[in-house]
């Protein structure tokens, strides 16, 4: 595990979900980090779970984008998904599937929630990245064990890449 990274894997048996939380301090302002997250195409350069992007639409504090997701360890082409990101300026970005009628297949297979919380601290911004995925019972037995093993290191790598990207900007 990378020094300075806090990793927590939580399993809530009542909801049957996979949840990963990674915290890291990044030398940047919270607003700079959150704007990087809201730029779906830019953020996809550090997040392997975001496959090819078809389109991005941003209106104020909401960004929606359509892409093919690539969950670590899950083979085959995943259905395309429309994600919706909502910015709370200076504080956080919350991510979920865009509401119906978008994502009909994904809404039947799973429930997805994610967030990026950015808190100012000495030396930069404490970033808390959380991903929670709940699967429908008929596929839970197959996908949850894989993601419990593969998702934590993937999210840790994502946050480390975001750190390198943002801190590299400041060193130029």
Protein Blocks (a to p, Z undefined) as FASTA:
>chain_A
ZZhiacdddddfklopadddddddddddfklmmmmmmmmmlmmmmmmklccdfbdcdehj
accdddddddehiacjdddddddddddehkaccddddddfehklmmmmpccddddddddd
ehiaaddddddddddfklmmmmmmmmmmmmmmmmmmmmmmmmmmmmmmmmZZ
